Amino acid sequence: MVSQPLDTTLPSTEELPCSDDTPVDNEDQNLLPNLLLFSLALLWSDRMDWYFGVDMAVYHTTGISPKVPVLPDAFLSLGVERKKGGKSRRSYATWEENNIPPILVLEMVSHRPNDEYDEKLELYAQLGVLYYVVYNPEFWQRDRHQPFEVYRLEGDTYRSQIGEPYWMPEIGLGLGRGQQVIGGIEQEVLLWHDAQGRAYPMPEQQMQAMQRQLLAERQRTEAERQRAERLAEYVRSLGVDPDNLPE
């Protein structure tokens, strides 16, 4: 892979927020993408040319500003380093990735609709994302769509695809729904599939590691929230409104 020179007028990912810090409104928005990540890390353990991001900002130059990211629930890029320069990414900026956009984006619809079927559809098409997947298990009737939809970019327009699991030859994987027991509870999840439509199994060890990571992430998020509350209370004790601090 030949590296392209960086545009020095564009900010570095070291300068850009990794997300918008908006909390998810249901636990599956963290759980299901992480299941896909852990499964892919096992399936492609011998490959170093891919990256799967979960709840990470994607910065690009096709929108209103390179400092305004799009924030998918998950995305997959091919032809990039697993570890950027041997380090974990803070965010994903296309100009630091040889201008490679994600090949697959996943959006999960929840209690609050977030333009998954219109504005984001147009944005991802403009960015050049080949596959756009919308998972809407609870509110698909509200939104007048199907629970699982795959869109493929044809020219500059997305076309809804038929079939589940849906095979993506450019990726070499299929994607669809399935049932898994997680933490003693059976539920519907998203799973990678082979070309014959068979779901790749998720080893118990992988599930346990995923659960430990999710628990640690929840504990970290709660600790940060409590710290922010304590800081705000301290600022108020000084007679300063923390919601109206001078810039």
C-alpha positions as CSV (number, residue, x, y, z in Angstrom):
1,M,0.0,0.0,0.0
2,V,1.4,3.4,-1.0
3,S,1.0,6.1,1.6
4,Q,-0.4,9.4,0.4
5,P,1.1,12.7,1.7
6,L,-1.0,14.2,4.4
7,D,-2.8,17.5,3.8
8,T,-1.2,19.7,6.5
9,T,-4.2,22.0,6.4
10,L,-6.3,19.2,7.9
11,P,-6.4,18.5,11.7
12,S,-4.7,15.5,13.2
13,T,-6.8,12.8,15.0
14,E,-4.8,13.8,18.1
15,E,-6.6,17.2,17.9
16,L,-10.1,15.8,17.2
17,P,-12.7,14.4,19.6
18,C,-13.0,10.6,19.4
19,S,-16.8,10.8,19.7
20,D,-19.6,13.3,20.6
21,D,-19.9,11.8,24.1
22,T,-23.6,11.2,23.6
23,P,-24.6,8.1,25.6
24,V,-26.4,5.3,23.9
25,D,-30.0,4.9,24.9
26,N,-30.0,1.1,25.1
27,E,-27.3,-1.5,26.0
28,D,-27.5,-3.4,22.6
29,Q,-26.0,-0.4,20.9
30,N,-22.7,-1.3,22.6
31,L,-23.2,-5.0,22.9
32,L,-24.0,-6.0,19.3
33,P,-21.3,-4.1,17.6
34,N,-18.8,-5.4,20.1
35,L,-19.9,-8.9,19.4
36,L,-19.2,-8.3,15.7
37,L,-15.8,-6.9,16.6
38,F,-14.8,-9.8,18.8
39,S,-16.0,-12.3,16.2
40,L,-14.0,-10.6,13.4
41,A,-10.9,-10.4,15.6
42,L,-11.1,-14.2,15.8
43,L,-12.0,-14.8,12.1
44,W,-9.3,-12.5,10.8
45,S,-6.7,-12.9,13.4
46,D,-4.0,-13.5,10.8
47,R,-4.9,-10.4,8.8
48,M,-3.5,-6.9,9.6
49,D,-5.3,-5.0,6.8
50,W,-8.6,-4.1,8.4
51,Y,-10.1,-2.0,11.2
52,F,-13.5,-2.3,12.9
53,G,-14.6,0.8,14.9
54,V,-17.4,0.9,17.5
55,D,-19.0,4.2,18.4
56,M,-16.1,6.1,16.9
57,A,-16.0,9.4,15.1
58,V,-15.3,9.1,11.4
59,Y,-13.8,12.4,10.0
60,H,-13.9,13.1,6.3
61,T,-13.7,15.8,3.7
62,T,-17.0,15.3,1.9
63,G,-19.2,17.1,4.4
64,I,-19.6,20.6,5.7
65,S,-16.3,20.6,7.5
66,P,-13.5,18.1,8.1
67,K,-14.0,18.8,11.8
68,V,-17.6,17.6,11.8
69,P,-17.6,13.8,11.9
70,V,-20.2,11.2,11.3
71,L,-20.7,8.8,14.2
72,P,-21.9,5.3,13.1
73,D,-22.6,2.6,15.7
74,A,-19.9,0.5,13.9
75,F,-17.9,0.5,10.8
76,L,-15.4,-1.7,8.9
77,S,-12.6,-0.4,6.8
78,L,-10.3,-2.7,4.6
79,G,-6.8,-1.9,3.4
80,V,-5.9,0.0,6.5
81,E,-3.7,-0.9,9.5
82,R,-5.2,-2.9,12.4
83,K,-3.2,-0.6,14.7
84,K,-2.4,2.9,13.3
85,G,1.3,3.2,13.6
86,G,1.2,0.4,16.2
87,K,-1.1,2.4,18.4
88,S,-4.9,2.4,19.1
89,R,-6.9,5.0,17.1
90,R,-8.6,7.9,18.9
91,S,-10.8,8.4,15.9
92,Y,-10.8,7.6,12.2
93,A,-9.9,10.4,9.7
94,T,-9.9,9.4,6.1
95,W,-7.0,11.7,5.2
96,E,-4.8,9.7,7.6
97,E,-6.0,6.4,6.1
98,N,-4.9,6.8,2.5
99,N,-8.4,8.4,1.9
100,I,-10.0,5.0,2.4
101,P,-13.6,5.4,3.7
102,P,-15.4,2.5,5.6
103,I,-16.6,-0.2,3.3
104,L,-19.4,-1.1,5.7
105,V,-21.3,1.0,8.2
106,L,-23.9,-0.2,10.8
107,E,-26.5,2.0,12.3
108,M,-28.8,0.7,15.0
109,V,-32.2,2.5,15.4
110,S,-33.4,2.9,19.0
111,H,-35.8,4.9,21.0
112,R,-34.7,8.2,19.4
113,P,-34.8,8.1,15.5
114,N,-31.6,9.7,14.2
115,D,-32.2,10.2,10.5
116,E,-30.9,6.6,9.7
117,Y,-33.2,6.4,6.6
118,D,-32.6,9.8,5.0
119,E,-29.9,12.2,6.1
120,K,-27.4,9.5,7.1
121,L,-28.2,7.5,4.0
122,E,-27.2,10.5,1.9
123,L,-24.1,11.3,4.0
124,Y,-22.7,7.8,3.7
125,A,-23.4,7.7,0.0
126,Q,-21.4,11.0,-0.4
127,L,-18.6,9.5,1.7
128,G,-18.5,6.4,-0.5
129,V,-19.5,3.7,2.0
130,L,-20.3,0.6,-0.1
131,Y,-22.6,-1.2,2.3
132,Y,-25.0,0.6,4.7
133,V,-26.8,-1.7,7.2
134,V,-29.7,-0.5,9.4
135,Y,-30.7,-2.7,12.3
136,N,-34.1,-1.8,13.7
137,P,-35.5,-4.7,15.8
138,E,-38.0,-2.8,17.9
139,F,-39.2,0.2,16.0
140,W,-39.2,-1.0,12.4
141,Q,-43.0,-0.7,12.2
142,R,-42.9,2.8,13.7
143,D,-40.4,3.8,11.0
144,R,-42.2,1.8,8.2
145,H,-39.1,-0.3,7.4
146,Q,-37.8,-3.8,7.9
147,P,-36.0,-4.9,11.1
148,F,-32.8,-5.6,9.1
149,E,-31.9,-3.8,5.9
150,V,-28.8,-3.7,3.7
151,Y,-28.2,-1.0,1.2
152,R,-25.5,-1.2,-1.5
153,L,-24.1,1.9,-3.1
154,E,-24.7,1.8,-6.9
155,G,-23.2,4.9,-8.5
156,D,-24.1,7.7,-6.1
157,T,-27.4,6.1,-4.8
158,Y,-28.1,3.3,-2.3
159,R,-30.3,0.4,-3.4
160,S,-32.0,-1.8,-0.9
161,Q,-30.8,-5.4,-1.2
162,I,-32.7,-8.7,-0.7
163,G,-31.7,-11.7,1.3
164,E,-30.6,-12.6,4.8
165,P,-27.9,-13.3,5.7
166,Y,-26.7,-10.9,3.0
167,W,-23.4,-11.9,1.4
168,M,-20.9,-9.1,0.7
169,P,-18.3,-10.4,-1.8
170,E,-16.0,-7.4,-1.6
171,I,-15.7,-8.1,2.2
172,G,-15.8,-11.9,2.0
173,L,-18.4,-12.1,4.7
174,G,-22.2,-12.2,5.1
175,L,-24.2,-10.4,7.8
176,G,-27.5,-11.4,9.3
177,R,-29.4,-12.0,12.5
178,G,-29.2,-15.0,14.8
179,Q,-29.9,-16.1,18.4
180,Q,-27.2,-16.3,21.0
181,V,-27.1,-16.9,24.8
182,I,-25.3,-13.9,26.4
183,G,-24.9,-13.8,30.1
184,G,-27.5,-16.5,30.5
185,I,-30.1,-14.7,28.4
186,E,-31.0,-15.7,24.9
187,Q,-31.4,-12.8,22.5
188,E,-31.2,-11.8,18.9
189,V,-27.8,-10.5,17.8
190,L,-26.0,-9.7,14.5
191,L,-23.6,-12.4,13.3
192,W,-21.0,-12.8,10.5
193,H,-21.8,-15.6,8.0
194,D,-19.9,-17.6,5.4
195,A,-20.7,-17.8,1.7
196,Q,-23.1,-20.7,2.3
197,G,-25.1,-18.6,4.8
198,R,-23.8,-20.4,7.9
199,A,-23.3,-18.2,11.0
200,Y,-19.8,-18.2,12.4
201,P,-20.0,-19.5,16.0
202,M,-18.9,-17.3,18.9
203,P,-16.7,-19.2,21.4
204,E,-17.5,-19.0,25.0
205,Q,-14.1,-17.6,25.8
206,Q,-14.7,-14.8,23.4
207,M,-18.1,-14.1,25.0
208,Q,-16.6,-13.9,28.5
209,A,-13.8,-11.6,27.3
210,M,-16.4,-9.3,25.6
211,Q,-18.5,-9.2,28.8
212,R,-15.5,-8.2,30.9
213,Q,-14.6,-5.5,28.5
214,L,-18.2,-4.2,28.5
215,L,-18.3,-4.2,32.3
216,A,-15.0,-2.3,32.5
217,E,-16.4,0.2,29.9
218,R,-19.6,0.7,31.9
219,Q,-17.6,1.2,35.1
220,R,-15.3,3.7,33.4
221,T,-18.3,5.7,32.0
222,E,-20.0,5.8,35.4
223,A,-16.7,6.9,37.1
224,E,-16.4,9.7,34.5
225,R,-20.0,10.8,35.0
226,Q,-19.6,10.9,38.8
227,R,-16.3,12.9,38.5
228,A,-18.1,15.4,36.2
229,E,-20.9,15.8,38.7
230,R,-18.5,16.4,41.6
231,L,-16.6,18.9,39.5
232,A,-19.8,20.8,38.6
233,E,-20.9,20.8,42.3
234,Y,-17.5,22.2,43.3
235,V,-17.7,24.9,40.7
236,R,-21.2,25.8,41.9
237,S,-19.8,26.1,45.5
238,L,-17.5,28.8,44.2
239,G,-20.5,30.8,42.9
240,V,-19.9,29.9,39.3
241,D,-22.5,28.4,37.0
242,P,-20.8,25.4,35.3
243,D,-23.2,25.6,32.4
244,N,-22.2,29.2,31.6
245,L,-18.4,29.2,31.9
246,P,-16.5,31.8,29.9
247,E,-14.9,30.5,26.7
